[in-house]
Each structure stands twice: as C-alpha cells, then as structure tokens.
Amino acid sequence: MSSLRCTHCGEESLETGFILDTGQSASGFAEWVEGPLQRGVLGGAKIFRRPKWEIDAYRCRHCHHLELFANHPA
C-alpha cells in the first residue's frame, strides 16, 4: 500500500503481514478488543460481547518497525 508510511523512519516500503496467535483455542490471528483489559475468575481476558477488530500489520522494509491498524471488525 503506497499510501502508508512508516511512522518511525518515513519510508513508504511497508510489507503486509499479520500477528500470529497460537495460544490455546486461538483462531490463528490476533484481534484488538475495545476497552481496558478485564480478567475473569480464572485469569483470562473477559471478551464476551466486546467489539473485536482484525489487526492489519505492516513491517517497514527499511527499519523493520511494525505498524498495526484495526480496520475491519472481526
């Protein structure tokens, strides 16, 4: 995407990717969840009925900085 620019070094050479989630019962990709982290009785994050968004990740080919965007509801 030529319109995206690295906020660290200013280069336009961003490479598309994603953040992998391999935890127990994971869907394979990470999601952004609205609101502060709230833990349940067993220590896991409370996410029921909270809006979730897919994370789009881009890596700068020049300085390797990661840029993360949440553009699509999960």
Secondary structure, DSSP 8 states (H G I E B T S, - for coil): -TT---TTT----EEEE--EE-STT--EE-EEESSS--B-TTS-B--TT--EEEEEEEEETTT--EEEEEEEE-
